[in-house]
Amino acid sequence: MAALDGLPPLRDVIQRHGLDARKALGQNFLLDLNLTQKVARTAGSLEGVTVFEVGPGPGGLTRAILALGAKKVIAVERDSRCLPALSEIAEHYPGRLEVIEGDALKTDFEALATEGPVKIIANLPYNVGTLLLVNWILPKQWPPFWDSLTLMFQKEVGERVVATEDDDHYGRLGVLCGWRTNARMAFDIPPQAFTPPPKVTSTVVHLTPNENPIPCSVADLEKVTHAAFGQRRKMLRQSLKPLGGEALLNKADIDPQRRAETLSVAEFVRLANCL
C-alpha cells in the first residue's frame, strides 16, 4: 500500500521516529499494509463516512482507512511519541485526519460524531479493548451514534463477543453483545504479523446495531449477568440468590436448576425485566 498512498513503509516510519511498541500501553503495531487494508475493508464502504480510530500508533490502519475513501478519520492516541508520524499522514491527506491526544476511555465519542454516518475501526490496545466495546454498546440512547464497529481483539475476547448459549466462551460479554448487536468474527491475524509479536492470535470482529433489542434496563441486565456468571458453575437458584433467587426465576418462568451458560439472551432479558 506504500505505492498506493505514496507514504513511506511503516518500518521506516517507526525507525525514523523511534517508535518501540510499549507493553504498558497495550501496543502491538500491525505493519502489514495488506492486512490493515483487509481490516478496513471489513467495515464495508467508507465513502462519505467519518471513522473513529483508537490507538492508531504509527498509522498503518489510519492510512488504509483514508486510502479506501473515508471522508474523515478522527483518531484518539494517548502516546505522544506517535503524533509526529500521524501528522505526516495528516499532511498527506489535508483536512481528512484529526488526531486527538488523550485517553479513549475518557473521550466522548458521541459528542465528536457531528457528521454521519460514523463507523469505528480500531486495532484496540489489549488492556482497554473490552471496556471500550462495552461503552460503545451500552449507551442510554439506542440505536447508537455508530453504524458499525470493526475491532481487533485477542482471539479469546473475540470468541466471548460472538458466543451464544451453551458455548464455553459464553458469558456477560456475549449476552450484552447478543442483546444489542449482530456480531461476527471476520478473520484471524497471526502473532507474527505484529511488532512485537504478541503471545496470542488476534481476531477482527464486526458488529452492527440490533435496531430493535427487547426493551430492558441496562443496569438490571448487567446486575443479572454479573451475578449469574460470577458463579457460573452453580445453579441459578444459588448464583442469583442476592437478587431474589428462586422467586425471581419462577417469576421469569426459568428452571432454578439451570446454569447461566444455558440461558439465551432473551431469557436473560426476561430475568432483568422481572427484577
Accessible surface in RSA format (square Angstrom, percent):
REM  Atomic radii and reference values for relative SASA: ProtOr
REM  Chains: A
REM  Algorithm: Lee & Richards
REM  Probe-radius: 1.40
REM  Slices: 20
REM RES _ NUM      All-atoms   Total-Side   Main-Chain    Non-polar    All polar
REM                ABS   REL    ABS   REL    ABS   REL    ABS   REL    ABS   REL
RES MET A   1    33.16  17.2   1.02   0.7  32.14  76.5   4.24   3.6  28.92  38.3
RES ALA A   2    30.54  28.1  26.51  40.9   4.02   9.2  26.89  37.9   3.65   9.7
RES ALA A   3   105.94  97.4  67.69 104.5  38.25  87.0  79.52 112.0  26.42  70.0
RES LEU A   4   130.41  72.6  97.99  70.1  32.42  81.5 100.52  70.6  29.88  80.4
RES ASP A   5     8.84   6.2   0.09   0.1   8.74  20.7   7.43  17.5   1.41   1.4
RES GLY A   6    61.50  75.8   0.00   N/A  61.50  75.8  31.28  85.8  30.21  67.7
RES LEU A   7    20.74  11.6  16.55  11.8   4.19  10.5  17.18  12.1   3.56   9.6
RES PRO A   8    49.77  36.3  42.17  38.4   7.61  27.6  49.28  40.7   0.49   3.0
RES PRO A   9    66.10  48.2  65.67  59.9   0.43   1.6  66.10  54.6   0.00   0.0
RES LEU A  10     4.09   2.3   1.27   0.9   2.82   7.1   1.27   0.9   2.82   7.6
RES ARG A  11   155.57  65.3 150.48  76.7   5.10  12.1  61.26  83.7  94.32  57.2
RES ASP A  12    70.69  49.5  67.20  66.9   3.48   8.2  17.05  40.1  53.64  53.5
RES VAL A  13     7.85   5.2   7.85   7.1   0.00   0.0   7.85   6.8   0.00   0.0
RES ILE A  14    24.85  14.1  24.55  18.3   0.31   0.7  24.55  17.7   0.31   0.8
RES GLN A  15   150.61  84.2 128.17  93.7  22.45  53.4  46.38  98.7 104.23  79.1
RES ARG A  16   132.32  55.6  95.51  48.7  36.82  87.7  74.53 101.9  57.80  35.0
RES HIS A  17    49.40  27.0  24.16  16.8  25.24  64.6  20.68  21.3  28.72  33.4
RES GLY A  18    50.49  62.3   0.00   N/A  50.49  62.3  36.34  99.7  14.15  31.7
RES LEU A  19     2.44   1.4   0.00   0.0   2.44   6.1   0.32   0.2   2.12   5.7
RES ASP A  20    85.70  60.0  75.18  74.8  10.52  24.9  49.73 117.0  35.97  35.9
RES ALA A  21    21.64  19.9   0.00   0.0  21.64  49.2   0.05   0.1  21.59  57.2
RES ARG A  22   109.98  46.2 106.65  54.4   3.33   7.9  28.34  38.7  81.64  49.5
RES LYS A  23   190.59  93.0 169.27 103.9  21.32  50.8 124.23 111.8  66.36  70.7
RES ALA A  24    91.86  84.5  60.29  93.0  31.58  71.8  73.93 104.1  17.93  47.5
RES LEU A  25    36.92  20.6  31.25  22.4   5.67  14.2  31.97  22.5   4.95  13.3
RES GLY A  26    12.18  15.0   0.00   N/A  12.18  15.0   8.40  23.1   3.78   8.5
RES GLN A  27    22.43  12.5  13.73  10.0   8.70  20.7  15.94  33.9   6.49   4.9
RES ASN A  28    24.58  16.9  17.93  17.3   6.64  16.0   4.07   9.8  20.51  19.8
RES PHE A  29    11.54   5.8   9.20   5.7   2.34   6.1  11.54   7.0   0.00   0.0
RES LEU A  30    13.59   7.6   5.65   4.0   7.94  20.0   5.65   4.0   7.94  21.4
RES LEU A  31    19.06  10.6   8.59   6.1  10.47  26.3   8.73   6.1  10.33  27.8
RES ASP A  32    60.74  42.5  50.39  50.2  10.35  24.5  21.20  49.9  39.54  39.4
RES LEU A  33    19.39  10.8  15.02  10.7   4.37  11.0  15.02  10.5   4.37  11.8
RES ASN A  34   112.68  77.7 105.13 101.6   7.54  18.2  26.92  64.8  85.76  82.9
RES LEU A  35    31.46  17.5  31.41  22.5   0.05   0.1  31.46  22.1   0.00   0.0
RES THR A  36     0.70   0.5   0.70   0.7   0.00   0.0   0.70   0.9   0.00   0.0
RES GLN A  37    13.31   7.4  13.31   9.7   0.00   0.0   0.50   1.1  12.81   9.7
RES LYS A  38    96.20  46.9  95.29  58.5   0.91   2.2  52.73  47.5  43.47  46.3
RES VAL A  39     0.00   0.0   0.00   0.0   0.00   0.0   0.00   0.0   0.00   0.0
RES ALA A  40     0.00   0.0   0.00   0.0   0.00   0.0   0.00   0.0   0.00   0.0
RES ARG A  41   136.94  57.5 121.11  61.7  15.82  37.7  55.01  75.2  81.93  49.7
RES THR A  42    24.31  17.3   8.47   8.6  15.85  37.8  11.89  16.0  12.42  18.8
RES ALA A  43     4.04   3.7   0.00   0.0   4.04   9.2   0.45   0.6   3.59   9.5
RES GLY A  44    39.79  49.1   0.00   N/A  39.79  49.1  35.21  96.6   4.59  10.3
RES SER A  45    81.75  69.1  58.15  77.6  23.59  54.3  57.03 121.4  24.72  34.6
RES LEU A  46     3.77   2.1   1.16   0.8   2.61   6.6   1.16   0.8   2.61   7.0
RES GLU A  47   126.77  72.8 109.99  83.2  16.78  40.0  51.82 100.2  74.95  61.2
RES GLY A  48    37.53  46.3   0.00   N/A  37.53  46.3  28.33  77.7   9.20  20.6
RES VAL A  49     5.74   3.8   5.74   5.2   0.00   0.0   5.74   5.0   0.00   0.0
RES THR A  50     4.29   3.0   4.29   4.3   0.00   0.0   3.39   4.6   0.90   1.4
RES VAL A  51     0.00   0.0   0.00   0.0   0.00   0.0   0.00   0.0   0.00   0.0
RES PHE A  52     0.00   0.0   0.00   0.0   0.00   0.0   0.00   0.0   0.00   0.0
RES GLU A  53     2.23   1.3   2.23   1.7   0.00   0.0   0.00   0.0   2.23   1.8
RES VAL A  54     3.80   2.5   3.64   3.3   0.16   0.4   3.64   3.2   0.16   0.4
RES GLY A  55    25.23  31.1   0.00   N/A  25.23  31.1   9.81  26.9  15.42  34.5
RES PRO A  56     9.05   6.6   0.00   0.0   9.05  32.9   0.74   0.6   8.31  51.7
RES GLY A  57     3.16   3.9   0.00   N/A   3.16   3.9   3.08   8.5   0.08   0.2
RES PRO A  58     6.44   4.7   5.02   4.6   1.42   5.2   5.02   4.1   1.42   8.9
RES GLY A  59     0.00   0.0   0.00   N/A   0.00   0.0   0.00   0.0   0.00   0.0
RES GLY A  60     3.97   4.9   0.00   N/A   3.97   4.9   1.11   3.1   2.86   6.4
RES LEU A  61    11.25   6.3   8.14   5.8   3.11   7.8   8.14   5.7   3.11   8.4
RES THR A  62     0.00   0.0   0.00   0.0   0.00   0.0   0.00   0.0   0.00   0.0
RES ARG A  63     2.88   1.2   2.88   1.5   0.00   0.0   0.81   1.1   2.07   1.3
RES ALA A  64     0.00   0.0   0.00   0.0   0.00   0.0   0.00   0.0   0.00   0.0
RES ILE A  65     0.00   0.0   0.00   0.0   0.00   0.0   0.00   0.0   0.00   0.0
RES LEU A  66     1.95   1.1   0.00   0.0   1.95   4.9   0.00   0.0   1.95   5.2
RES ALA A  67    40.83  37.5   6.65  10.3  34.18  77.8  11.90  16.8  28.93  76.6
RES LEU A  68    47.93  26.7  35.45  25.4  12.48  31.4  38.75  27.2   9.18  24.7
RES GLY A  69    21.36  26.3   0.00   N/A  21.36  26.3  15.18  41.7   6.18  13.8
RES ALA A  70     0.29   0.3   0.00   0.0   0.29   0.7   0.00   0.0   0.29   0.8
RES LYS A  71    80.18  39.1  67.57  41.5  12.61  30.0  58.40  52.6  21.78  23.2
RES LYS A  72    58.47  28.5  58.47  35.9   0.00   0.0  19.89  17.9  38.59  41.1
RES VAL A  73     0.00   0.0   0.00   0.0   0.00   0.0   0.00   0.0   0.00   0.0
RES ILE A  74     8.10   4.6   8.10   6.0   0.00   0.0   8.10   5.8   0.00   0.0
RES ALA A  75     0.00   0.0   0.00   0.0   0.00   0.0   0.00   0.0   0.00   0.0
RES VAL A  76     2.32   1.5   0.58   0.5   1.75   4.2   0.58   0.5   1.75   4.7
RES GLU A  77     6.50   3.7   5.83   4.4   0.66   1.6   0.66   1.3   5.83   4.8
RES ARG A  78   138.20  58.0 116.45  59.4  21.75  51.8  31.52  43.1 106.68  64.7
RES ASP A  79     8.60   6.0   5.19   5.2   3.41   8.1   3.48   8.2   5.12   5.1
RES SER A  80    62.37  52.7  54.29  72.5   8.07  18.6  22.12  47.1  40.24  56.4
RES ARG A  81    52.55  22.1  40.10  20.4  12.45  29.6  49.38  67.5   3.17   1.9
RES CYS A  82     0.00   0.0   0.00   0.0   0.00   0.0   0.00   0.0   0.00   0.0
RES LEU A  83    46.63  26.0  44.07  31.5   2.56   6.4  44.48  31.2   2.15   5.8
RES PRO A  84    64.86  47.3  58.42  53.3   6.44  23.4  63.75  52.6   1.11   6.9
RES ALA A  85     1.59   1.5   0.00   0.0   1.59   3.6   0.00   0.0   1.59   4.2
RES LEU A  86     0.26   0.1   0.26   0.2   0.00   0.0   0.26   0.2   0.00   0.0
RES SER A  87    51.59  43.6  48.28  64.4   3.31   7.6  38.75  82.5  12.85  18.0
RES GLU A  88    51.00  29.3  46.60  35.3   4.40  10.5  29.81  57.7  21.19  17.3
RES ILE A  89     5.90   3.4   5.90   4.4   0.00   0.0   5.90   4.2   0.00   0.0
RES ALA A  90    27.36  25.2  22.94  35.4   4.42  10.0  23.34  32.9   4.02  10.6
RES GLU A  91   135.32  77.7 112.88  85.4  22.44  53.4  51.41  99.4  83.91  68.5
RES HIS A  92    79.33  43.4  55.42  38.5  23.91  61.2  36.04  37.1  43.28  50.4
RES TYR A  93    24.87  11.6  23.37  13.3   1.50   3.9  21.01  15.8   3.86   4.8
RES PRO A  94   105.18  76.7  86.71  79.0  18.46  67.1  91.02  75.2  14.15  88.0
RES GLY A  95    76.28  94.1   0.00   N/A  76.28  94.1  42.61 116.9  33.67  75.4
RES ARG A  96    67.58  28.4  67.58  34.5   0.00   0.0  34.67  47.4  32.91  19.9
RES LEU A  97    17.84   9.9   0.00   0.0  17.84  44.8   0.47   0.3  17.37  46.7
RES GLU A  98    66.21  38.0  61.88  46.8   4.33  10.3  30.36  58.7  35.85  29.3
RES VAL A  99    46.42  30.5  17.12  15.5  29.30  70.6  17.12  14.9  29.30  79.5
RES ILE A 100    44.88  25.5  41.75  31.1   3.14   7.6  44.88  32.3   0.00   0.0
RES GLU A 101   100.26  57.6  71.11  53.8  29.14  69.4  23.46  45.4  76.80  62.7
RES GLY A 102    25.36  31.3   0.00   N/A  25.36  31.3  24.52  67.3   0.84   1.9
RES ASP A 103    43.14  30.2  35.31  35.1   7.83  18.5  13.35  31.4  29.79  29.7
RES ALA A 104    10.49   9.6   5.45   8.4   5.04  11.5   5.45   7.7   5.04  13.4
RES LEU A 105    62.22  34.7  38.37  27.5  23.85  60.0  38.65  27.1  23.57  63.4
RES LYS A 106   178.30  87.0 140.48  86.2  37.82  90.0  95.57  86.0  82.73  88.1
RES THR A 107    30.62  21.8  12.20  12.4  18.42  43.9  12.36  16.6  18.26  27.6
RES ASP A 108    92.40  64.7  78.88  78.5  13.51  32.0  39.95  94.0  52.45  52.3
RES PHE A 109    10.53   5.3   7.68   4.8   2.84   7.4   7.68   4.7   2.84   8.1
RES GLU A 110    86.17  49.5  76.98  58.2   9.19  21.9  27.54  53.3  58.63  47.9
RES ALA A 111    66.24  60.9  37.98  58.6  28.26  64.3  50.43  71.0  15.81  41.9
RES LEU A 112    51.02  28.4  44.67  32.0   6.35  16.0  46.83  32.9   4.19  11.3
RES ALA A 113    26.52  24.4   2.70   4.2  23.82  54.2   2.97   4.2  23.55  62.4
RES THR A 114   116.35  82.8  79.88  81.0  36.47  86.9  67.42  90.6  48.92  74.0
RES GLU A 115    92.77  53.3  87.10  65.9   5.67  13.5  33.54  64.9  59.23  48.4
RES GLY A 116    49.54  61.1   0.00   N/A  49.54  61.1  21.19  58.1  28.36  63.5
RES PRO A 117    60.68  44.2  52.50  47.9   8.18  29.7  59.91  49.5   0.77   4.8
RES VAL A 118     2.92   1.9   2.38   2.2   0.54   1.3   2.38   2.1   0.54   1.5
RES LYS A 119    28.13  13.7  28.13  17.3   0.00   0.0  12.43  11.2  15.71  16.7
RES ILE A 120     0.13   0.1   0.00   0.0   0.13   0.3   0.00   0.0   0.13   0.4
RES ILE A 121     0.07   0.0   0.07   0.1   0.00   0.0   0.07   0.1   0.00   0.0
RES ALA A 122     0.00   0.0   0.00   0.0   0.00   0.0   0.00   0.0   0.00   0.0
RES ASN A 123    30.39  21.0  25.79  24.9   4.60  11.1   6.76  16.3  23.64  22.8
RES LEU A 124     3.44   1.9   0.70   0.5   2.74   6.9   0.70   0.5   2.74   7.4
RES PRO A 125    24.24  17.7  20.74  18.9   3.50  12.7  24.20  20.0   0.03   0.2
RES TYR A 126    58.64  27.4  37.73  21.5  20.91  54.4  40.79  30.7  17.85  22.0
RES ASN A 127    83.91  57.9  49.56  47.9  34.35  82.7  41.75 100.5  42.16  40.8
RES VAL A 128    28.56  18.8  27.10  24.5   1.46   3.5  28.56  24.8   0.00   0.0
RES GLY A 129     2.95   3.6   0.00   N/A   2.95   3.6   2.72   7.5   0.23   0.5
RES THR A 130    41.01  29.2  38.70  39.2   2.31   5.5  28.34  38.1  12.67  19.2
RES LEU A 131   102.95  57.3 101.51  72.6   1.44   3.6 102.22  71.8   0.72   1.9
RES LEU A 132     1.81   1.0   1.81   1.3   0.00   0.0   1.81   1.3   0.00   0.0
RES LEU A 133     0.00   0.0   0.00   0.0   0.00   0.0   0.00   0.0   0.00   0.0
RES VAL A 134    18.37  12.1  18.37  16.6   0.00   0.0  18.37  16.0   0.00   0.0
RES ASN A 135    78.24  54.0  60.89  58.8  17.35  41.8  22.87  55.0  55.37  53.5
RES TRP A 136    10.13   4.1   8.56   4.1   1.58   3.7   7.74   4.1   2.39   3.9
RES ILE A 137     0.00   0.0   0.00   0.0   0.00   0.0   0.00   0.0   0.00   0.0
RES LEU A 138    26.31  14.7   9.20   6.6  17.11  43.0   9.20   6.5  17.11  46.1
RES PRO A 139    25.78  18.8  16.14  14.7   9.65  35.1  25.78  21.3   0.00   0.0
RES LYS A 140   199.84  97.5 168.89 103.6  30.95  73.7 116.86 105.2  82.98  88.4
RES GLN A 141   131.05  73.3 128.27  93.7   2.78   6.6  44.66  95.1  86.39  65.5
RES TRP A 142    44.19  17.7  10.95   5.3  33.24  78.1  11.44   6.1  32.75  53.1
RES PRO A 143    74.44  54.3  60.16  54.8  14.28  51.9  60.16  49.7  14.28  88.8
RES PRO A 144    19.96  14.5   0.42   0.4  19.55  71.0   3.94   3.3  16.02  99.5
RES PHE A 145    44.42  22.2  19.43  12.0  24.99  65.0  31.70  19.2  12.72  36.4
RES TRP A 146     2.43   1.0   0.05   0.0   2.39   5.6   0.00   0.0   2.43   3.9
RES ASP A 147    70.88  49.7  60.53  60.2  10.35  24.5  15.55  36.6  55.33  55.2
RES SER A 148     4.65   3.9   4.65   6.2   0.00   0.0   4.57   9.7   0.09   0.1
RES LEU A 149     0.00   0.0   0.00   0.0   0.00   0.0   0.00   0.0   0.00   0.0
RES THR A 150     0.02   0.0   0.02   0.0   0.00   0.0   0.00   0.0   0.02   0.0
RES LEU A 151     0.00   0.0   0.00   0.0   0.00   0.0   0.00   0.0   0.00   0.0
RES MET A 152     1.80   0.9   1.41   0.9   0.38   0.9   0.73   0.6   1.07   1.4
RES PHE A 153     6.21   3.1   4.39   2.7   1.83   4.8   6.21   3.8   0.00   0.0
RES GLN A 154    49.37  27.6  48.24  35.3   1.13   2.7   1.82   3.9  47.55  36.1
RES LYS A 155    66.88  32.6  66.59  40.9   0.28   0.7  26.77  24.1  40.11  42.7
RES GLU A 156   110.11  63.2 105.96  80.2   4.15   9.9  31.14  60.2  78.97  64.5
RES VAL A 157    18.15  11.9  18.15  16.4   0.00   0.0  18.15  15.8   0.00   0.0
RES GLY A 158     0.00   0.0   0.00   N/A   0.00   0.0   0.00   0.0   0.00   0.0
RES GLU A 159    44.11  25.3  42.54  32.2   1.56   3.7   9.13  17.7  34.98  28.6
RES ARG A 160    83.94  35.2  83.94  42.8   0.00   0.0  21.36  29.2  62.58  37.9
RES VAL A 161     2.27   1.5   0.00   0.0   2.27   5.5   0.00   0.0   2.27   6.2
RES VAL A 162    43.80  28.8  25.16  22.8  18.64  44.9  28.10  24.4  15.69  42.6
RES ALA A 163     5.21   4.8   0.00   0.0   5.21  11.8   1.93   2.7   3.27   8.7
RES THR A 164    83.33  59.3  82.33  83.5   1.01   2.4  55.66  74.8  27.67  41.8
RES GLU A 165    65.96  37.9  55.23  41.8  10.73  25.5  14.62  28.3  51.34  41.9
RES ASP A 166   106.40  74.5  73.39  73.0  33.01  78.1  32.47  76.4  73.93  73.7
RES ASP A 167    52.66  36.9  44.19  44.0   8.47  20.0  15.99  37.6  36.67  36.6
RES ASP A 168   138.10  96.7 109.76 109.2  28.34  67.0  33.08  77.9 105.02 104.7
RES HIS A 169    69.70  38.1  61.66  42.9   8.04  20.6  40.54  41.8  29.16  33.9
RES TYR A 170     0.06   0.0   0.06   0.0   0.00   0.0   0.06   0.0   0.00   0.0
RES GLY A 171    10.15  12.5   0.00   N/A  10.15  12.5   9.97  27.4   0.18   0.4
RES ARG A 172    81.99  34.4  77.91  39.7   4.08   9.7  23.98  32.8  58.00  35.2
RES LEU A 173     6.80   3.8   4.63   3.3   2.17   5.5   4.63   3.2   2.17   5.8
RES GLY A 174     1.07   1.3   0.00   N/A   1.07   1.3   0.00   0.0   1.07   2.4
RES VAL A 175     0.00   0.0   0.00   0.0   0.00   0.0   0.00   0.0   0.00   0.0
RES LEU A 176     0.15   0.1   0.15   0.1   0.00   0.0   0.15   0.1   0.00   0.0
RES CYS A 177     0.36   0.3   0.23   0.3   0.13   0.3   0.27   0.7   0.09   0.1
RES GLY A 178    38.62  47.6   0.00   N/A  38.62  47.6  21.89  60.1  16.74  37.5
RES TRP A 179     7.70   3.1   5.19   2.5   2.51   5.9   6.69   3.6   1.01   1.6
RES ARG A 180    14.40   6.0  14.40   7.3   0.00   0.0   0.00   0.0  14.40   8.7
RES THR A 181     5.32   3.8   0.00   0.0   5.32  12.7   0.00   0.0   5.32   8.0
RES ASN A 182    92.77  64.0  83.49  80.7   9.28  22.3  32.16  77.4  60.62  58.6
RES ALA A 183    33.46  30.8   4.49   6.9  28.97  65.9   5.07   7.1  28.39  75.2
RES ARG A 184   124.55  52.3 121.20  61.8   3.34   8.0  64.81  88.6  59.73  36.2
RES MET A 185    60.59  31.4  35.65  23.6  24.94  59.4  24.37  20.7  36.21  48.0
RES ALA A 186    32.98  30.3   3.11   4.8  29.87  67.9   4.32   6.1  28.66  75.9
RES PHE A 187    31.04  15.5  20.42  12.6  10.62  27.6  30.99  18.8   0.06   0.2
RES ASP A 188    62.45  43.7  43.42  43.2  19.03  45.0  19.62  46.2  42.84  42.7
RES ILE A 189     0.00   0.0   0.00   0.0   0.00   0.0   0.00   0.0   0.00   0.0
RES PRO A 190    56.48  41.2  54.75  49.9   1.73   6.3  56.22  46.4   0.26   1.6
RES PRO A 191    33.74  24.6  33.71  30.7   0.02   0.1  33.74  27.9   0.00   0.0
RES GLN A 192   139.76  78.2 115.80  84.6  23.96  57.1  57.40 122.2  82.37  62.5
RES ALA A 193    19.42  17.9   4.64   7.2  14.78  33.6  14.52  20.4   4.90  13.0
RES PHE A 194     6.36   3.2   1.82   1.1   4.54  11.8   1.82   1.1   4.54  13.0
RES THR A 195    48.88  34.8  48.48  49.1   0.40   0.9  42.11  56.6   6.76  10.2
RES PRO A 196    62.49  45.5  60.99  55.6   1.50   5.4  62.49  51.6   0.00   0.0
RES PRO A 197    85.90  62.6  67.87  61.9  18.03  65.5  67.87  56.0  18.03 112.1
RES PRO A 198    16.91  12.3   3.66   3.3  13.25  48.2  11.95   9.9   4.96  30.8
RES LYS A 199   203.72  99.4 165.28 101.4  38.44  91.5 120.45 108.4  83.27  88.7
RES VAL A 200    61.83  40.7  57.21  51.8   4.61  11.1  61.82  53.7   0.00   0.0
RES THR A 201    47.33  33.7  42.24  42.8   5.09  12.1  15.35  20.6  31.99  48.4
RES SER A 202     0.15   0.1   0.15   0.2   0.00   0.0   0.00   0.0   0.15   0.2
RES THR A 203     0.07   0.1   0.07   0.1   0.00   0.0   0.00   0.0   0.07   0.1
RES VAL A 204     0.00   0.0   0.00   0.0   0.00   0.0   0.00   0.0   0.00   0.0
RES VAL A 205     0.00   0.0   0.00   0.0   0.00   0.0   0.00   0.0   0.00   0.0
RES HIS A 206    22.50  12.3  22.09  15.4   0.41   1.0   8.86   9.1  13.64  15.9
RES LEU A 207     0.00   0.0   0.00   0.0   0.00   0.0   0.00   0.0   0.00   0.0
RES THR A 208    46.64  33.2  46.60  47.2   0.05   0.1  34.88  46.8  11.77  17.8
RES PRO A 209    16.35  11.9   9.87   9.0   6.47  23.5   9.87   8.2   6.47  40.2
RES ASN A 210    43.13  29.7  41.86  40.5   1.26   3.0   2.42   5.8  40.71  39.3
RES GLU A 211   103.61  59.5  92.39  69.9  11.22  26.7  50.66  98.0  52.95  43.2
RES ASN A 212   131.45  90.6 109.08 105.4  22.36  53.8  33.83  81.4  97.62  94.4
RES PRO A 213    23.44  17.1  13.10  11.9  10.34  37.6  14.45  11.9   8.99  55.8
RES ILE A 214    84.10  47.9  79.82  59.5   4.28  10.3  83.20  59.9   0.89   2.4
RES PRO A 215   113.44  82.7 100.68  91.8  12.76  46.4 110.58  91.3   2.86  17.8
RES CYS A 216    26.10  19.7   0.13   0.1  25.96  61.0   5.82  14.7  20.27  21.9
RES SER A 217    51.56  43.6  36.59  48.8  14.97  34.5  37.13  79.1  14.44  20.2
RES VAL A 218    35.86  23.6  31.42  28.4   4.45  10.7  31.55  27.4   4.31  11.7
RES ALA A 219    61.01  56.1  52.27  80.7   8.74  19.9  57.58  81.1   3.44   9.1
RES ASP A 220    35.62  25.0  35.62  35.5   0.00   0.0   0.29   0.7  35.33  35.2
RES LEU A 221     0.02   0.0   0.02   0.0   0.00   0.0   0.02   0.0   0.00   0.0
RES GLU A 222    51.09  29.3  50.16  38.0   0.93   2.2  15.45  29.9  35.64  29.1
RES LYS A 223   110.82  54.1 102.34  62.8   8.48  20.2  63.08  56.8  47.74  50.9
RES VAL A 224     0.00   0.0   0.00   0.0   0.00   0.0   0.00   0.0   0.00   0.0
RES THR A 225     0.00   0.0   0.00   0.0   0.00   0.0   0.00   0.0   0.00   0.0
RES HIS A 226   133.43  72.9 129.28  89.9   4.15  10.6  82.98  85.5  50.46  58.7
RES ALA A 227    19.05  17.5   9.42  14.5   9.63  21.9  17.99  25.3   1.06   2.8
RES ALA A 228     0.39   0.4   0.00   0.0   0.39   0.9   0.00   0.0   0.39   1.0
RES PHE A 229    24.13  12.1  10.87   6.7  13.26  34.5  11.31   6.9  12.83  36.7
RES GLY A 230    60.47  74.6   0.00   N/A  60.47  74.6  29.42  80.7  31.05  69.5
RES GLN A 231    69.53  38.9  61.12  44.7   8.41  20.0  31.56  67.2  37.97  28.8
RES ARG A 232    81.74  34.3  79.24  40.4   2.51   6.0  41.48  56.7  40.26  24.4
RES ARG A 233   207.35  87.1 193.68  98.7  13.67  32.6  71.07  97.1 136.28  82.6
RES LYS A 234    96.36  47.0  91.53  56.2   4.83  11.5  59.36  53.4  37.01  39.4
RES MET A 235    55.92  29.0  52.77  34.9   3.15   7.5  50.29  42.8   5.63   7.5
RES LEU A 236     0.15   0.1   0.15   0.1   0.00   0.0   0.15   0.1   0.00   0.0
RES ARG A 237    95.30  40.0  91.66  46.7   3.65   8.7   9.65  13.2  85.65  51.9
RES GLN A 238    73.44  41.1  71.73  52.4   1.71   4.1  16.58  35.3  56.87  43.1
RES SER A 239     1.17   1.0   0.22   0.3   0.95   2.2   0.00   0.0   1.17   1.6
RES LEU A 240     0.00   0.0   0.00   0.0   0.00   0.0   0.00   0.0   0.00   0.0
RES LYS A 241   134.08  65.4 119.57  73.4  14.51  34.6  76.01  68.4  58.08  61.9
RES PRO A 242   109.37  79.7  67.02  61.1  42.35 153.9  80.25  66.3  29.12 181.0
RES LEU A 243    45.51  25.3  28.30  20.2  17.21  43.3  34.52  24.2  10.99  29.6
RES GLY A 244    39.46  48.7   0.00   N/A  39.46  48.7  28.86  79.2  10.60  23.7
RES GLY A 245     2.46   3.0   0.00   N/A   2.46   3.0   2.46   6.8   0.00   0.0
RES GLU A 246    82.83  47.6  78.45  59.4   4.38  10.4  25.61  49.5  57.22  46.7
RES ALA A 247    75.58  69.5  58.69  90.6  16.89  38.4  66.33  93.4   9.25  24.5
RES LEU A 248     9.46   5.3   5.17   3.7   4.29  10.8   8.92   6.3   0.54   1.5
RES LEU A 249     0.00   0.0   0.00   0.0   0.00   0.0   0.00   0.0   0.00   0.0
RES ASN A 250    94.32  65.0  74.10  71.6  20.22  48.7  28.70  69.1  65.62  63.4
RES LYS A 251   145.97  71.2 112.53  69.0  33.44  79.6  81.90  73.7  64.07  68.2
RES ALA A 252     1.54   1.4   0.00   0.0   1.54   3.5   1.39   2.0   0.15   0.4
RES ASP A 253   123.63  86.6 106.04 105.5  17.59  41.6  28.29  66.6  95.34  95.1
RES ILE A 254     4.87   2.8   0.05   0.0   4.81  11.6   2.41   1.7   2.45   6.7
RES ASP A 255    74.27  52.0  61.45  61.2  12.82  30.3  27.66  65.1  46.61  46.5
RES PRO A 256    23.31  17.0  23.31  21.3   0.00   0.0  23.31  19.2   0.00   0.0
RES GLN A 257   101.58  56.8  93.72  68.5   7.87  18.7  13.66  29.1  87.93  66.7
RES ARG A 258    68.09  28.6  62.18  31.7   5.91  14.1  33.77  46.1  34.32  20.8
RES ARG A 259    93.79  39.4  92.54  47.2   1.25   3.0  18.76  25.6  75.03  45.5
RES ALA A 260     0.57   0.5   0.38   0.6   0.19   0.4   0.38   0.5   0.19   0.5
RES GLU A 261    48.59  27.9  48.59  36.8   0.00   0.0  17.94  34.7  30.65  25.0
RES THR A 262    46.70  33.2  39.78  40.3   6.92  16.5  39.78  53.4   6.92  10.5
RES LEU A 263     0.00   0.0   0.00   0.0   0.00   0.0   0.00   0.0   0.00   0.0
RES SER A 264    28.19  23.8  27.95  37.3   0.24   0.6  22.72  48.4   5.47   7.7
RES VAL A 265    28.86  19.0  27.33  24.7   1.53   3.7  27.33  23.7   1.53   4.2
RES ALA A 266    47.95  44.1  42.55  65.7   5.41  12.3  42.77  60.2   5.18  13.7
RES GLU A 267    30.70  17.6  30.70  23.2   0.00   0.0   9.42  18.2  21.28  17.4
RES PHE A 268     0.00   0.0   0.00   0.0   0.00   0.0   0.00   0.0   0.00   0.0
RES VAL A 269     1.11   0.7   1.11   1.0   0.00   0.0   1.11   1.0   0.00   0.0
RES ARG A 270    97.36  40.9  94.03  47.9   3.33   7.9  54.04  73.9  43.32  26.3
RES LEU A 271     0.00   0.0   0.00   0.0   0.00   0.0   0.00   0.0   0.00   0.0
RES ALA A 272     1.38   1.3   0.01   0.0   1.37   3.1   0.08   0.1   1.30   3.4
RES ASN A 273    84.31  58.1  50.70  49.0  33.61  80.9  27.18  65.4  57.13  55.2
RES CYS A 274    20.42  15.4  15.98  17.8   4.44  10.4   1.34   3.4  19.07  20.6
RES LEU A 275    77.84  43.3  20.55  14.7  57.29 144.0  44.60  31.3  33.24  89.5
END  Absolute sums over single chains surface
CHAIN  1 A    12322.8       9613.0       2709.8       6523.8       5799.0
END  Absolute sums over all chains
TOTAL         12322.8       9613.0       2709.8       6523.8       5799.0
